[in-house]
């Protein structure tokens, strides 16, 4: 199904914690999940050609809730809380885990998951855990390697292959290198989404 979206008609719709707070309709959703400060909000803004539709927090670990962005009443971008931020309590971490897992396992409208990892570093133990969990759920997902503009061109292949081997990715799982600054990878990401 190819949809044509008017990106000018993108808006923040609702913040939720529990399923009864999610939007009540059958509009398909794609979600972005990743460590705190991996660049989820920046990616969403870059994808929608906006400066600050998704709030970029000055301090990592700020997004503790699920944010739904409505695009032309045809698609939702869903921004999940970042995981793995060290400076939060165990109980806060546990509540994030519940929020994230409940959404990912129960949401019928969810069509695709984008797992964001920072291209500059090997995936963390939290990234590996999230990937294992995604695999076990048998949901459609793609890996997005963010902050591409921060890596020299000559190192990109090496970084991608490190991510692939650290996460033990099967061949068919795509990795899309992405930069919110230069918008490199944006078209490829839209292709996956649409």
N, C-alpha and C positions, 0 to 999 in steps of 0.2 A: 504494500500500500504506500503510494507516494502522496504526501499531503503538501499543500502549499501553504506556508505559514506567513502571516504578516507579523514580523518581529517587532514592529512599532506597537503592536497590540499585545505586548507582554507586560504582565503586572505581578507584583507580589499579591498572593491571595490570602494565605492563612498560615499560621504557625500551629503545630499540633504536637502532642506528646503521645496521646492514646488514639487507637483506631476510631473511636466514636467522634474524634475531632477532625479526622481526615475529610477532604472534600467529598460530598455525597453525589457523585455522578460517575459515569463510565468512561471519562476521558482517559486515554492511555497516559502512562507515566514512565519517565526514565529517571533514574536516581543516580546521584553522585555520592560516593562514599570514600573516605580516606582519612589519613592521620590529620590531626590538627595542624594547621598552617601548611598543608600540602597545596593549597591554592584552589579550593572548591568554589568559593565565592568569586574569585577573580576569573575562573574558567566560565562560570555561569554568566558573568557580566560580559566577557569577551564573546561568548557564543551568541548573546542577545544584543551585541553592539551597544551596551550600556556602560556608563561609568560606575554607578553604584546602586543598581537595582538590588543585587545581593550585597548585603553589608559585609565589607571586609573588616574583620576585627583587628584592632591594633594588638590585642593580646590573644595568642593562640588558645583554643579551648573555649572560646566564647559561645559558639553555636551549640547550645545544649538541647535544642529543640529541632523538630523537622519543619523546614520551610518549604511551602508549595508555591511555585511560580507558574501562573497560568499564561500560556502562550496562545493567543488568538482563539481561546476556547476550544482548542483542538489537541493540546498536549500540555502536560505538566512537567516541569523540571522540579525534582525533589532533592533538596539539599539536606543530607543527614548530618547529625552531629559528628564532629571530628573525634577520632579516638586516639588513644596513646599519649595524651598530654600529661606530663609527669606531675604538674603542680595541682592536681585535684585529688580529693579524698577517694578512698576505695569505694565508699558508698555512691559517690557521684559517678565513678567509672562504671559501677554495676548498673546504675540507672540508665546511663548512656547505652550500655550493652543491651539492656532490655528494650529501650526505645528503638534502636537500630534493628535488632533481631526480629522484634514483633513486626515492624514495617516490612522488612525483607521477606519474612516467611508468610505473612498473612495477606499482603496487599494484592488483590486480584488484578488491579489495573496496571501493575508494574510489568513493563515490557522488557526493559533492559537495564542492567546495572553497569555503571562505569566506576571501576576501582582506580582511584588516583594514587600514584606513587611518585615520589620526587626523583627525577632522572639523575640527580647529582649523587645520590646515595643508594647503597644496596637496600632493598626492602627490609623493614624492621620486623621483629618477631610479631608485632601487632598486624603488620601487612600480611605476613605469611599466614597468620591465624585467620584473618578475614578472607584471604583467598581460599584456604582450605574449606572454610565454612561455605563460601559461594559455590565451590565445586560440589560439596555434599548436597546442596540444595537443588542442583540441576536447573539453575536459572541461567538465562542468557547474559553473559557479561563480557566486557572489554576492559583491558588495562590501559589507562592513560598515564603516560610519563610526563608529568608537568615540569615547568621551569626550564624548558628546552633552551631558551635564550641564555641561560646561565652556564651552558656547557659548550666548549669549543666544538666546532663541526667535526673535527678529526676524532673526537671521543664518543660521538653519538652511538655508533654501532656497538662499541665496546660496552657502553652503559646499558643499551637495550639488551644485549646478550647477558649481561650480569643480572638484570631484572628477570629475564626469562629463566635463567638457571636457578636463581635464588628462590623464585616462586614455584619452580618446577612446572612451568607452563607446558601444556600440551601444544603441539604444533599449530593446531587450528585456532588457538586463542590469540587474538590480535593485540598488539601493543601499538598505541598511537602516540607518538611524541607530540607534545603540545606546548605552546607558549601563549600565555595570556597577553604578553607584551606585544609580540609580533603577529599574533593570531595564526602562526604556523600550526597546522594540524586541524584548524577549525573546519575546513571543508570536509575533511575525512571523517571528523567527528559527526558533523551534520548528516553525512551519508549513512553512518551507522545508526543514527537516531531515526532518520526518516525511513 
